């Protein structure tokens, strides 16, 4: 029995069918990650197939193909009248596939790629639907030559307010030096420049911040390359946390096992590179750690919101180690999507929302705040002009300041029994040159691990 769509999902279906009925050969549906686009896709497929039509669905990853097959089955779509493949397979089989009545393309921010365009050209007389949570490309290219109409879903703010996405806490603990970042031909930062920009304490600080802000939460970590991801996972394991690395080159059976174990909670921290930033839904994931700077709005939205899938009473935690919010804002920052291309702007940080990081609790707050609404920290304002201009940004925006000074001799003199908090234990460990695992075992011995889980 097909499941009933939410009102906003049904509206998207109705508006999309209306656009197609008005003669638009291509319609792009834009709705935030986590708003249930697979449900919408499945319902449109069901309605098409029920009237004798045939569907061609494609996307760029096999994992996403597997997910849509399950959605189609749940919605009672007759799979005998559907062709569901990765885009590469479709492009290589065009002369052998049955002609569809409707093309559905998921993650359509990729639809300017040659393989996508080859398919669209071959089936130029077939109506096409694209789905995306962020129709944006780093080179500024638009989509108006592929889609002639757009249907917009609700905003992230609306979805949170109506309990369709989880609210979130956003922390920024920047561990990269932006001045050392260099762009590649793709428009994003090069791996080498990211390595060069990383602070020496990168790996230990990632784990320490997680221990302080998201201890015990099922977490996805986004690294900038495979080696980076593996090192982060190893650092978590040193601290006694169950963590695994996974990427697109991980053997299929091993990758499936890791993903399954993460879903079941056997793995607490899943570190990855280029694998789970699109279409991977685990509602039990409550934390995302962004451990790479990026110029890609698509990646920023997809990765940061991966932990915001709704569950009752859930509060998502986002830890941004690259101050990416200074480039793109927060998950619920209002955005105006368009099919048309955009002109590149120099110094785009100047256009970023007026927000800053609290030096004490690391929560991201409005730039005009004089007192942090979360911890009561009083911000220092260095110039009168800054006080008067509500939109002015603090000069040290996104800068990371350690709560505890690990070089302070007091921690080197303290014993484990002197610790009053988890933070103290990790400070003592660092001051004495112990591994983070020592602090973890002390936490377990005191029963603080259970107390944090209950909290």
Helices and strands as residue ranges (DSSP letters): H 7-21, E 26-30, H 37-50, E 55-59, H 62-74, G 79-81, E 82-86, H 87-92, E 102-105, G 108-110, H 114-122, E 127-132, E 149-152, H 156-161, E 167-172, G 178-180, H 191-197, H 202-213, E 219-222, H 226-238, E 243-247, H 252-264, E 269-273, E 287-290, H 297-304, G 305-307, E 315-320, H 325-328, G 348-351, E 355-357, E 364-366, H 384-388, H 409-413, G 416-418, H 422-432, H 436-446, H 448-454
